Amino acid sequence: MDLVTFSTREFVAFILILFRVSGIVIFAPVLGSVIIPAQVKVALSVLLALVLLPVVHPAVPAVLTLGYFVAAAASESVVGMIIGFAAGLIFVGVQLGGMQIGQQMGTEIGSIFNPFLETQTSLMSEVFFIFTIFIYLGIGGHRIMLTALVDSFKTVPIGAMVLSPRNLDMLISLFGYLFVIAFAISAPVVLVLFLVTVAMGFVARTVPQMNILIVGFPVRIIVGLVVMIVTLPAVGYFIARAIGAVMQGLSALVAQGH
């Protein structure tokens, strides 16, 4: 590709690819974080678009009209946003599971600032969020996303994306999978803490002199932390499988609208 002899069709193709790449960079996990400067996101989007231009060989009509460009730009933005948003749902599910654990342990009352989401989150949600980021980068989730981006040009050519009920059905399924992830992450701790609550109820009945409220809070926190540490390898394996499953289905998600 010769940047000096850039034709009009090549320039339009580059801009349309840039729309799709920008949608992913804005909504993708880690890359879409507010702590990453906007200049870095713009530079990365332009670089990826330049690299993809000679690889994907986008088909642009010989006769270009404003209507075609607007429709194609909207289509490419939708494709990028769907891929980035779907990939980020796994982190929302993990945070929801951490929130449930925090509520049962009694740590939900304390909140800290999450710079990635620019909002207040609970302590347990933040722990699982950072843990998921390490897993995401460790298994090459960013590389899988880039592969899905390249494959999306094969399944959905430039300007061919049309939202359909099948897209909405798959997004709804992903939202349902979000709650499955949250339940699977929080289930061990919630179950054990439920048994601890039942046991403390029996203790309160048999030893009424004991202030169960004062004793119960540290016991729940200690037991919850122990269960978290013991089950962390299994939870990490599940999160890695979930990230892989969601990432592998990104191309199929946008293909439903082709």
N, C-alpha and C positions, 0 to 999 in steps of 0.2 A: 504494500500500500504506500503510495507516494503522497505525502501530505501537501506537497507543492501543487500537484495537479489534481487536487480534490475536486471532483465534479459535483454538480448540484445534487444529483441522485445520491451520491455517496455521503454528502453532507446531511441530507434529509434522513438517510438511513442511520447515520451516526447519532443524530438528535433523537430519533425514535428509540434506538437502543439505549441512549442515555436516560430516557424517561423510564424504561423498564428497570434499568440498573439502579436509578435513583430511588425508585419505590422500594426496592429491596434494602438498600443501604439505610434508608430512613427508618424502616420498621423492623429490620433484622435484629436478632439478639446480639448484644455486645456492640455491634457497629452502630445500631440506632440509639445508643445511649447518649444522654444529653451531656455527659462529661467529655465526649469526643467533640472537638471543635468543628463547627460547620465548614470551615475551610478544608479540614481533612476529609470530611465526607464528600465535599464537592470534588476535590482533587482525586479521591479514590474512584468516584463515579465516572469522571472523565477518563481516567486511566483504564478502567475496566471496559468502558465503551469503545475506546480506541483499540484495545486488545481484541475485543470480540468482533469488531467490524469485519476484518478479513477472515474470521473463523466461521461465523454463522452465515455469511453471504445473504443478507436480507434482500428480499425481492421488493423493489419499489417500482410503481408504475412509471412508464416513460413520460406520461402526461401528469404532472403534479398539480393538484388544486388545493385551495385552502380548506375546503370541506374534508378532503381525504386526510390532510395533515392533522386537523383538529381531531377527527375521529380516531385516527391511528395513534395520536399522542395520548388520548384518553384511554384507549385500549391498552397501550403499553404501560401506562401508569397503574391501571387496575391489575394487570398481571404481576407487576413488581410488588404492589402493596399486598396482594393476596399471598404471595410466596413469603414475604417478610413477616406478615401478620400471623400466618399459620405457623411459621417456625418459632415465633415468640410465644405461642400459646403454652408450650411446654413449661416455660418459666412461670407463667401465671398459675398453672396447676401446681407447681412445686411450692410457690409462695402460699397458695391456698392451703395446701397440706401443712406447711409450717405454721400457719395461723391457727389451724385446728389443734396442733400439738401445743402451741403456746397457750391457747385457751384452757386446755386441760391441765397444763403444768402450773398455770397461774402467772406466767410471765407476759401475758398479753397486755397487761396494764402499762408496761414500759415499752416505748417505741423509740426507734432510731431513724436517722435520715438515710434513705437509699439514694446515692448519687446517680445510679444507673436509671432509676425511674423518676428521680426528682420528687419524691414523696416520702411520707412517714410510713414505716412498716414496723412490724413487731420483730423482736429479737430472733425468734425461731425462724420466721420467714426469711430474714436476712441471712441467717446461717445456711439454710437450704438453698437460697438463691445463689450465694457465692459458691457453694458446693457444686451446684448445677453448672455454673459458668466454667469451673475447672474441668468438669466431666465433658462439657460441650467442646471445649478447646482440646482436651486430651484425646477424644475420639475423632477429632477432625471434623466437627460439625460445620465449621466455616468452609472447609473444602467441599463437604457434601453439598452445602448450599450453593457454592459456585458451580458445582457439577449440575445441580438442578437448574441453575440459571441458564447454562449452556444448553441443556436438554430441552428447556422450555421453548427455545427458538425452533427446535425440531418439531415438537408437538403442537406449538401454537406460533405460527409465523407472524411476522410483523403485521399489526393491524387486524388480525384474525380473531381476537378474543371477543367473545360475546357472553355476557352474564346469562346464565341459564339456571333453571331450578336445580339441575344436578350440582352446579357449583354451590348453591345455597345448602343443599342436602349434605354435601361433604363438609362444609364449614360447620353446620350444626353437629355433625358427627364428631368433628374435632373439638367442639365445645363440650360435648358429652365425654369425650376422652379426657378432657381437662379435669373433670370431677373424678374420673377413674384414677388418674394419677394422684390427685389430692388424697383420695381415700386410701390408696395403696401405700402412700408414704406415711400417713398418719395412723393407719390401723394398728400397728404393733404397740405404739406408745399409748394410744387412746384405750386399747383393750386392757393393757396392763394397769393403767391409771384407773380404769373403771373397777378393776378387781381391788386395787388399793383403796378406793373409796368405799367399797363394800366392806373390806376388812376394817377400815377405820370406824365404820358404822357399828360393827360388832364390838370393837374396843370401847367405843363411847357408851354402849349399853352395859358392858360388863364392868368397866372402870369409869363410873360417872365423875370421879374426882379429877380425871385428866381433862385438860383443856384441849379438845381435839382440834380446834381451829388453829391454835398456836403450833401444835405438833404437826398438823396435817400439811401446811404449806411447804415447809422444808422437805418433808418426806416425799411429797409429790414431785418437787423439783429434782431431788436426788434420784428418785426412781426413774423419772422421765429421762434424765440425762444418761443414766446407766443403760436404759433400753435403747436410747438413740445411738449410743456408742456401739453397743452390741450388734444392732441391726444395720449400722451404717454401710457395711460392705454389700449387703443384700439390697438396700435402698439404692446405693450407687449403681449396682448392676441393673436394677429396674429402670432407673433414670436413663442410663446409657442406651438400653433397649428401646425405651420410649422415644428418645431423641432420634435414634436411627430409624425407627418406624415412621415418625412424622416427617423426617427429612426425605426418606425414600418415596414418600407419597406426595411430595410437593409438585412434581411434574404431572402426576395424575390428576391433581387438584385443578390445575389450570387447563389441562387437556379436556376436562369436561365441558369447557365453554367453547371448544373449537368445533 
